[in-house]
Each structure stands twice: as C-alpha cells, then as structure tokens.
Amino acid sequence: MKVLVTGGAGFIGSHVVDRLLQSGYEPIVVDNLQSGNRKFVPPSVRFVEVDIASPQIEVVFATEKPDVVIHLAAQVDVAYSIKNPVEDANQNILGTIRLLACCHKYNVKKFIFSSSCAVYGEKDDCSIKETFPIQPQSFYGISKFSSELYIQTFSQLFQLPYTILRYANVYGPRQSAIGEGGVISIFFKNVLNGKAPYIFGDGEQTRDFVYVKDVASANVLSIEKGTNGIFNIGTNSKTSINQLFQIINSLTNSNISPIPMPEREGDIRFSQLDNTKALNLLLWKPDYDLQKGLNETLTFYKGIQNKGN
Ligand SMILES: NC(=O)c1ccc[n+]([C@@H]2O[C@H](COP(=O)([O-])OP(=O)(O)OC[C@H]3O[C@@H](n4cnc5c(N)ncnc54)[C@H](O)[C@@H]3O)[C@@H](O)[C@H]2O)c1
C-alpha cells in the first residue's frame, strides 16, 4: 500500500516513514525542506521536494496515486505564527486544503492529520479529553483547528475517510531545537555543551511529553483504525519544565542553573492529554515513559556530539 507522507523529512515524519517501512508499507515523502533534513529519509524511499501549498503538489498525486496520505508538513513554530499569521495560515490551512482537494480528485482512501493540543488552549490543571471546548491561544492553534474542520467537511461532502491525531509535546531523536515542544532538544543541546538554557515564566507550567516512536506508531495504526475520529496522542501524565530540567541535569551528570526569562505570549499553563479514546479505538498505547524516552534521546544527542568532535 502506497502512503504519501507530507513533511516526511521532518522530525516526526521521518519516524513515521521508518515505522511504515517496518510494517511493510510503501512510503513516498514530499517535503520542501523548510525545517526538514533530506538525510532523515532513507535512500530507498522516493522523495519529492515540493511545497504542499503550491499547485505542483498535484503532480505527485497524479504520478504516484497514493492510497493513504499522512499529513505532517506544517509551519510548526507557535511564536512564528503569532508574528506571521498570514504565512502560517498559507502553509497550514491552505496547504492542507490543497492536499484535501488532491485526495478527493485522486481517490485517496484515508487522510491522517497531525493536529495539536494547541487547539484546546488554556485549561485548568486537568487531563484534557477530545470533547473539551476548543479555544486556541495562537494562530498556529487556529490553523490546526481550521484544518480539522476542512478535513471533516471534505469527509462529509466527498466521503474522504480521515483520522485526526492531536499530539501532546513530542520529543525524541532528530528533533530540532526550535518549534513547538522542542524544549527537550533545547535543554539537551545546551546542557551537553555546558550552557545554561532559558526557562520562560516560573517553570511550573506542565507538559505531557510523548515519545516520537509512539507518535509514529499512532499514525501507522490509524491507516486501519480510528476512521473519522479525533484522538489525543499523549501519555496522560504531566511534567513541569522545572522537573524536566532537573531530570536532564541528573541524566547528564550536570549541575547547571537555567536562566529565568519572562513568560512567552501564547504559552499554555497546563497540558495533559487524556488518551483513553486512542487506547480503546486505535489500540495504541505509549511504550515509552519519560525516563526511557529521555535515555534514548540522550544517546542520540551524545552520538551527534561525538560525530562533531
Ligand atoms: N513536535 C511536536 O511536539 C508537535 C506537537 C503537535 C503537533 N505537531 C505537528 O506534527 C507535525 C510534524 O511536526 P515536527 O515536530 O516533526 O516538525 P518538523 O518541522 O520537524 O517537520 C515538519 C516538516 O514539514 C516540512 N514542511 C513544512 N512546511 C512545508 C510545506 N509547505 N510543504 C512541504 N513540506 C513542508 C518541513 O520541511 C519539515 O520536514 C506538524 O504538523 C506539527 O504541527 C508537532
């Protein structure tokens, strides 16, 4: 089965491609390499350098005729979206609509979308269910929710099956030190170089950190399951930024003090995703707890450091 992966040269997308190969699917990657890296895509996988928001994307559908589209390509930086809402909407909303129109025209059997817990916005300190009110605090969050609405309406009008995955904060090997949820890669890169990273606000804001290989498996399970559903993909646990920093200090045998900075615009205070629906209907479960995931991530960053020396 042919699976078109948009953003397949990126952090999460490249792990999705790895998992697709392991599971016997035939991935094809489209990516404009805005933040992705060609080296993350295995040489055996067909790679097309194209912008999903450009008309040229249709050529890929016409020539490859994919069965399934896993759509991860996006402008992923919340702060960038606040400064550049037009460009954010162009890539994230118009890019998604262009893909959906191609899926309809070329009879794609399923559309799997990478959404975000950023659609929920500010909530009390509780575990967020998919049914919670939508209230994005950033243009990025709006772009993800708008895309969800377009997907659902394409499905109603043209019977395009979909699965929407709302990720918590994803971390792991190949994550860049910028963008949404990049705090773990930023902390590791700084601490391993003996530098103090910034902590914004009082550091008591919490995040639900989910390991990238678990997110990749949720995408691959969605090819067969979870049709026309929306699923939180998180661990249903929370860690404060201060706690996270302590764990990273201890894993790296460091004793660095972070630099306090003012709270950032658009940052949410609490984040923990209830994953019951994904456990029951996608038959997904996270295989990595934070300790195991951080250990694997540390091994990756140490490997990069050694190569650089
Ligand atoms: N990392 C997280 O914690 C997180 C959380 C929630 C949702 N998401 C979503 O997951 C998806 C993947 O994010 P990521 O963290 O791997 O980011 P990433 O920046 O590593 O990956 C995005 C990929 O998309 C490509 N891309 C961007 N715009 C494109 C365009 N117009 N045309 C073609 N390719 C384009 C980039 O070059 C990159 O390879 C995104 O949709 C993001 O919004 C990520």
The ligand as a Gaussian input file, in Angstrom:
#p B3LYP/6-31G(d) Opt

LIG

0 1
 N        6.675000      18.376000      17.664000
 C        5.579000      18.459000      18.406000
 O        5.623000      18.441000      19.640000
 C        4.216000      18.554000      17.745000
 C        3.088000      18.681000      18.559000
 C        1.835000      18.779000      17.972000
 C        1.710000      18.705000      16.599000
 N        2.810000      18.601000      15.821000
 C        2.634000      18.540000      14.371000
 O        3.345000      17.429000      13.838000
 C        3.768000      17.716000      12.509000
 C        5.259000      17.444000      12.366000
 O        5.963000      18.332000      13.243000
 P        7.514000      18.172000      13.579000
 O        7.664000      18.462000      15.015000
 O        8.017000      16.891000      13.025000
 O        8.127000      19.406000      12.798000
 P        9.242000      19.491000      11.686000
 O        9.452000      20.949000      11.404000
 O       10.427000      18.683000      12.037000
 O        8.523000      18.799000      10.451000
 C        7.727000      19.478000       9.524000
 C        8.199000      19.054000       8.144000
 O        7.326000      19.650000       7.179000
 C        8.111000      20.257000       6.164000
 N        7.317000      21.365000       5.637000
 C        6.941000      22.493000       6.294000
 N        6.165000      23.251000       5.505000
 C        6.053000      22.582000       4.319000
 C        5.387000      22.865000       3.120000
 N        4.691000      23.988000       2.940000
 N        5.480000      21.957000       2.093000
 C        6.196000      20.820000       2.261000
 N        6.848000      20.498000       3.389000
 C        6.784000      21.376000       4.403000
 C        9.389000      20.690000       6.842000
 O       10.476000      20.865000       5.964000
 C        9.601000      19.544000       7.827000
 O       10.334000      18.495000       7.230000
 C        3.376000      19.174000      12.250000
 O        2.156000      19.185000      11.552000
 C        3.192000      19.746000      13.635000
 O        2.293000      20.830000      13.644000
 C        4.068000      18.534000      16.356000

